[in-house]
Amino acid sequence: MKGTLIFHAAGIVRNKKGYLFLGRSGAGKSTICNLSKKTQVIDDDTVYLAKIKARACIYNPHNQKFYKIRRIFIIFQSKSIRIKKASITEVLRFMLEDSVIAFRNNSSVGLSRKSKYIFNFVMDMLHSATCHKLCFKKKGGFWKVIDKLECNYKEPYAKDLIRTI
């Protein structure tokens, strides 16, 4: 698919919303997917992202559908569950250092144009989705906290929505 970014991440669709989980190798992307019951796990390691009507979407190659990215999480395993707002700078740095695997484009665009496209794609994605740091337990329970975050959509971050379960 033309203009697709391939990320080292986990992609999950829940209630028709796309969630992108970024983490270094061993951070728990597969664990997040295994603990995500009642969801559609796109992949636990490699996620295709495409831009549809100026919104970044997770692409599911199995059913060929696109899902708008609602939230992006940088994940960390922990003894408690906490969600904290992440700055665009933090997520951008993480994405460019650890997550972008490849860019698929069928044209012979020069490297500088590809780099500019990737940067603009990622920036558009970060501005259209909300970004967080998620500390989670291997036993699960993090979706309850994410659901609470979804209920507080305006997100004045009820005291940073740091919640321990």
C-alpha positions as CSV (number, residue, x, y, z in Angstrom):
1,M,0.0,0.0,0.0
2,K,1.4,3.4,-1.0
3,G,2.5,5.8,1.6
4,T,2.4,3.4,4.5
5,L,4.5,3.5,7.6
6,I,5.4,0.2,9.3
7,F,5.9,0.5,13.0
8,H,7.4,-1.8,15.6
9,A,4.4,-1.6,17.9
10,A,1.2,-3.4,18.9
11,G,-2.1,-2.3,17.3
12,I,-5.4,-3.0,18.9
13,V,-8.9,-2.0,17.9
14,R,-11.5,-1.7,20.7
15,N,-15.0,-0.2,20.3
16,K,-14.0,0.8,16.7
17,K,-11.1,2.9,18.0
18,G,-7.5,2.3,17.2
19,Y,-4.9,2.1,19.9
20,L,-1.1,2.0,19.3
21,F,1.2,0.6,21.9
22,L,4.9,1.5,21.5
23,G,7.6,-0.2,23.5
24,R,11.1,-1.4,23.1
25,S,11.7,-5.1,22.7
26,G,10.6,-6.9,25.8
27,A,8.5,-3.9,27.1
28,G,5.3,-6.0,26.9
29,K,3.6,-5.4,23.5
30,S,2.7,-9.1,23.2
31,T,1.6,-9.1,26.9
32,I,-0.7,-6.2,26.2
33,C,-2.2,-8.0,23.3
34,N,-2.6,-11.3,25.3
35,L,-4.4,-9.4,28.1
36,S,-6.7,-7.6,25.6
37,K,-9.9,-9.6,25.7
38,K,-12.9,-8.4,23.7
39,T,-10.7,-6.5,21.3
40,Q,-9.4,-7.0,17.8
41,V,-5.6,-7.4,18.0
42,I,-4.1,-6.3,14.7
43,D,-0.6,-7.4,15.6
44,D,1.7,-7.5,18.6
45,D,4.9,-6.5,16.8
46,T,4.4,-4.9,13.4
47,V,1.7,-2.4,12.6
48,Y,0.9,-0.7,9.3
49,L,-0.2,2.9,9.5
50,A,-1.8,4.9,6.7
51,K,-3.1,8.4,6.4
52,I,-6.8,8.5,5.5
53,K,-8.4,12.0,5.1
54,A,-5.6,13.6,7.1
55,R,-6.0,11.1,10.0
56,A,-3.5,8.4,10.9
57,C,-5.1,5.0,10.9
58,I,-4.1,1.5,11.8
59,Y,-4.5,-0.7,8.8
60,N,-5.6,-4.3,9.3
61,P,-4.2,-6.4,6.4
62,H,-6.5,-9.3,7.3
63,N,-9.8,-7.6,6.7
64,Q,-8.3,-4.6,4.8
65,K,-10.0,-2.1,7.1
66,F,-8.6,1.2,8.5
67,Y,-9.2,2.3,12.1
68,K,-8.5,5.9,13.3
69,I,-5.9,6.0,16.0
70,R,-7.5,7.3,19.2
71,R,-4.6,7.0,21.6
72,I,-0.9,6.2,21.5
73,F,0.8,4.7,24.5
74,I,4.4,4.2,25.4
75,I,4.3,1.2,27.6
76,F,6.3,0.1,30.6
77,Q,5.8,-3.0,32.9
78,S,5.2,-2.1,36.5
79,K,3.8,-3.3,39.8
80,S,0.9,-0.8,39.4
81,I,-1.2,0.6,36.7
82,R,-0.7,4.3,35.8
83,I,-1.4,6.5,32.9
84,K,0.2,9.9,32.5
85,K,0.0,12.3,29.6
86,A,3.1,12.2,27.3
87,S,4.3,15.2,25.4
88,I,4.4,15.1,21.6
89,T,8.2,15.6,21.9
90,E,8.6,12.5,24.1
91,V,6.5,10.3,21.8
92,L,8.1,11.7,18.6
93,R,11.6,11.0,20.0
94,F,10.5,7.4,21.0
95,M,8.9,6.8,17.6
96,L,11.8,8.0,15.5
97,E,14.4,6.3,17.6
98,D,12.7,2.9,18.3
99,S,9.5,2.4,16.3
100,V,9.6,3.4,12.6
101,I,10.7,0.3,10.7
102,A,10.0,1.2,7.1
103,F,8.2,3.4,4.7
104,R,6.5,1.8,1.7
105,N,6.0,4.0,-1.3
106,N,6.0,2.8,-4.9
107,S,7.6,5.9,-6.3
108,S,11.2,6.8,-6.6
109,V,11.1,9.7,-4.2
110,G,14.4,11.0,-3.0
111,L,15.5,10.3,0.6
112,S,14.9,13.9,1.7
113,R,11.3,13.8,0.5
114,K,10.8,10.4,2.2
115,S,12.2,11.8,5.4
116,K,9.9,14.9,5.2
117,Y,6.9,12.6,4.4
118,I,7.6,10.4,7.4
119,F,8.1,13.4,9.7
120,N,4.9,15.1,8.6
121,F,3.0,11.8,8.8
122,V,4.2,11.2,12.4
123,M,3.5,14.8,13.4
124,D,-0.1,14.6,12.0
125,M,-0.6,11.4,13.9
126,L,0.6,12.9,17.1
127,H,-1.7,15.9,16.7
128,S,-4.8,13.8,15.9
129,A,-4.4,11.2,18.7
130,T,-3.7,11.7,22.4
131,C,-0.4,10.4,23.7
132,H,0.3,8.7,27.0
133,K,2.7,6.7,29.1
134,L,1.2,3.5,30.4
135,C,2.6,1.6,33.2
136,F,0.8,-1.8,33.5
137,K,0.8,-5.0,35.4
138,K,1.2,-8.4,33.7
139,K,-2.0,-9.4,35.4
140,G,-4.1,-7.0,33.4
141,G,-6.6,-4.4,34.5
142,F,-5.2,-1.6,32.4
143,W,-8.3,-1.4,30.1
144,K,-10.4,-0.3,33.1
145,V,-8.1,2.7,33.5
146,I,-8.1,3.4,29.7
147,D,-11.9,3.2,29.8
148,K,-12.0,5.7,32.6
149,L,-9.8,7.9,30.5
150,E,-12.2,7.6,27.6
151,C,-15.1,8.6,29.8
152,N,-13.2,11.8,30.8
153,Y,-12.7,12.7,27.1
154,K,-12.0,16.4,27.7
155,E,-9.0,15.2,29.7
156,P,-8.1,17.8,32.2
157,Y,-6.2,14.8,33.4
158,A,-8.0,14.3,36.7
159,K,-4.8,14.7,38.7
160,D,-2.8,13.2,35.8
161,L,-5.2,10.2,35.9
162,I,-2.5,8.4,37.7
163,R,-4.4,5.5,39.2
164,T,-3.1,2.5,41.0
165,I,-5.1,-0.7,40.9
